[in-house]
Amino acid sequence: SGFISIDCGSEIDYLDSESGMWYESDNGYVERGSNHMVSWNVDLNFRYFGKQLNTLRCFPEGERNCYSLKPKEEQTKNSSKYLIRALFSYGNYDGINQAPCFDLYIGVNLAHKVNLSGYENGYWNAEIIHTAPSASTQTIDVCLVRSGPTIPCIASLELRPLNTSIYQTPPTDPQQLLILQLRIDVGTPPLPPPYDSEYKDDVYDRTWRHNLDGMKDWYSLDMKSVNFDNGSSDYKLPSQVLRTAVQTRNVSKPLQFDFDNVFFEPLDKPFEYFIYFHFAEIEQLPRGQKRVIDITLEFEPILSHPLVLEYLKPVTVSPQKTTRGFVSFNITATSESDAPPILNAFEIYKLITQLDSPTHTADVGAIVDIKSTYQISRLNWQGDPCVPKQYAWEGLICSFSATIPRITSLNLSSSKLMGQINMSFSHLTELEFLDLSLNELEGPLSEFLAELPNLKLLNVTGNKLSGKVPKALKEKADLQLSVDDNPDLCMDSCNKKNFVTPLVASLSALIVILFIALGFWIIKRRQKVMLSDSKKGESLTSKYRAFSYSEILNITENLKTVIGEGGFGKVYFGILQDNTQVAVKLLSSSSAQGYKEFRSEVKYCIC
């Protein structure tokens, strides 16, 4: 079936007797977090979900923690549309009676602002229909993101592949999210709280609500003896939904619905909403009679022609018209109809468009393989590497100039990397700066790094590389290469060790001796320095400081603008955090002047 069902916080895998689903623990799906049980005096044993609601996975560390869901390969070939369901509970597991609030992201986009206040003895159900960018997408990240002081927790997470023909939206933006607001089986009698049900013959394992109180002139129609083949429609509604319906007392009365009149919490006004109507003629009308209906949404007709219902033939109407901020509809019988209007079920979804694009798939594949190969365990290396920007992985700088973000800088200095240089680095084709210094890398300095078309800086200082530096790297135009402190690595003949002069602008995050001399080349002062009369004549004190490599790249926008070139090398334009405009002088490995001379010039620079 391709289902993924995770009981978050469970220590074991098991078969759930209530639903018949196989649930896994979250080992292998998420890297961090701690398992908890809800408090013994909080009863969360609701039907269908009780077992899952009593265990939690909570995330006290990090801003973003992500589950990585990998659909089975045969599923990715046939579908790129998925239903994702997450259940959240609190149950006072920590004994402090402070229900958490946090954000739920699907991939790089915000899907829900989860607020469990008021749900201390209940649960929050989030269902999202996600269309992956392509059927080849291998991983879907579901991320819990801190939005305040409380700790995010999750009870269960499920993924269900869907037929790509259902839950269609306008083709203007194929990467849309549909956030479930209401899915209701209107004909089934109400059940005790929490009102949600699951049906074992629902091949998509949707949850269905039953209570719709206060609907005037809605009367149940229940045909238990009727047998449906739920495979006759792509939506594959469960038989219980198809066998029950509501109708009005007579042909002249419409079925009317207004969301704001029925539910206490109104819909979010800025958003658009989609409604899917499910119909099935379950009453065998006398020969020659028929049921003909029309639908208006916000008082506008949505059908090009009236709908004639045929006995035991399910029909789903998915109008391409959306409503904004509220939902109301009328279902009426036309003048040709011999029976009142009928409705079996309907669903309302919030439509989220203009989604952010995830990082380029080749870059994601490469950096994930690098992470796995070297067992990198940095706290925020979860989810998408570049997006959202505020959660970008430590040590990465990405370019957002194109539609799809790309990785342009990677700093893995002092990251305890062991083994040879992995081939996956060659797949980061937009990479400009690569720092692998101060690790335990062995073997040859890989020639494939020379094939990176945009590579400007490569630092492998302080490793255990051996052999000869490839000719392609030595001759690569505009590449600044630092290979010092690799005892068995030689530049020319391996009989005579001739090492490259170390770059002053080492990419190392720990020992960066690239200086910005404030005042060495001040392009523009934002403020005039006013000296009091008492200080006239006093000399200004020389000031300088060291910056990390990532700071240098941010200051210069990845060494974007060259404003000059001298004996030491190129000079780049930059802007500090206080908006002071500066120049950054970078010592070139081909400079005739040496490292000591460069430091001396910086040391005595007057700001």
C-alpha positions, 0 to 999 in steps of 0.5 A: 500500500505504501503507507508509512505509520509512525507512533512517535515516542513508541519504543516498539513496532506493533500491529494496531488492533483497532485500525489494522495498521502496522505502526513503527517507532520513529527510530530511523525517521528522526535524528533527535528528540526524547520519548515520553508518556503522557501523565497517568491521570490524563485519559487520551484513550480515544477510539482509533488513535488512543494508543498513539496519543499516549506516547510522544516524541519531544524536541528540547534541542534545536530550532527545527527538528525534522522527520524524513519520510521516504515513499517506497520506490514503486510509489514514487513512480506512480504518484507524487501526491500524498496525504500527510496526517500528524496527531499532536497531544500533550497530556501534561507529560512534563507535569508543568501544565504548559501546553506547547505552541509551535510551527509545522512545516511540510518541506520548506513551507509552513502548513500549521501553527499548532497550539495545544492550549485548550487541548490538554486532555485532547488532541490536535489533528492536522491533515495536509495534501502535499504534491511533491515537485516531481514523482522522483522526489525521494524524501518528504520532510515534516518539521516541527519548528520552535516558535516560542519558549515551549517544547514541540511534541508529536504523537503520530505521523502518517503518510498515504499515497494518493491517486494523482487524479484526485483533489485537483487544484488549478494548474497555475501552481502545481506545488500547492498545499491543501490543508484540511479544514473539514471532512464530514460524512453528513449522513452518519449519525453523530458519535461521542467526542472526538467525532472522528472516525476511520473506515477500514475500507477507505483505501486512503485511510482518511478521517471522517467527522460526523457531527454537524449540529444545527443544520436546518432542514437536513434529514438523514437517509441511510440505506444499510442494505445498499452495496457499493463498489468503492473502486468505481470512483477515483476518490474511492469513498468508504461504503459507510460514506456512500450508504448514508446521505442527507436530503431536504423534505421536499424538492423546493427546499435547498441544502444550505451550509455556511461555515461561520454559522456552524463552527465557533472558529471562523476560517482564516480570511486571507486564504482561498478555500476548495470544496469537494462535494461527494454524491451517490444516489442511494435511493432507487427512484420509481421508473422514469424519475430522476434526481437532478441537482445544481450547486452554487458556491457563494451564490454563484453556480459552479456547474456548467450543467445540472448534475443527474445522479444515477443509482449507485454511481458515486460522483465527486464534484471538485469545482475549480472556483475557490472562495476567500475567507469563508465558505457557504453553498446551496445544493438545490433540486432543479425544476426537472428533478423528481427528488429533493437535493442530496449530499453524502459528504464534503471536504473543505481545504485551505489552499496555500500557494506561492510556495518556496522552492526547495534546494536543488535536488542534486545539491540536496542529494549530494549534501545528504550523502556527504552528511551520511558518509562522514557521519556529520551530526551538527544540530541543525543539519535537518530538513532542507539545507538552504530553505527557509533561510533562517534555518539553513544548515551551519557551514552552508551559504546558498544562492537565491538569485535563481528560482531554485536555491543552490549551495555555493559555499561549504565549510566543513573545517574541524568536522572530524571528517575521515576517509577519502574525499567523497565523490559527492562533492563533485555534484555541488556544481555551483560550489565556489568555496570549499573548506575541508581543513583540519580534518583526518582526510586521507588518500589523494587530493581528488582531481574531480574537484577541478571539474567544479566550474565555479570553484574559487577557493579550496582549502584542505590544509591540515589533513593526511592527504597523500600523493601529488596535487593534480595538475588540473587543480594547479592550473585551474583559473582563478582557484586559490588553493591551500594544501599546507600541513599534509606531510605526504602531499606534494606539489610537483615532484614527490621527492622534493616537497614543495608546498603551496604558500598558505592562504591568509584567507583560510576557510577554517572557522577556527583560525581565520586570519583574513583581516578587514582593516577598518580604515585601511580602505574606507570607501564611504563613511556613514557618519562623520567622526566629530572630535572634541576640542580636548581630544584634538591632536590625539592620535587615533588608535589602530584597530583591527579584528579577525573575522570568520570565513562565513562572516567574510562571505556575508560581508562581501556577498560571496566575494561578489564585487572586485574593486581593485587588485594590488601586489597582495591580490584582489580587493573586494567590496563589503558592508559590515553589520553597522552598514559601514562600507569596507574593502576586503584585501585577500592574499593570493597564493600567487602573490610575489609578496609574502604572508608576513608582509601582508600581516605587517601591513594590516597590523599597522593600518590606521583606522 
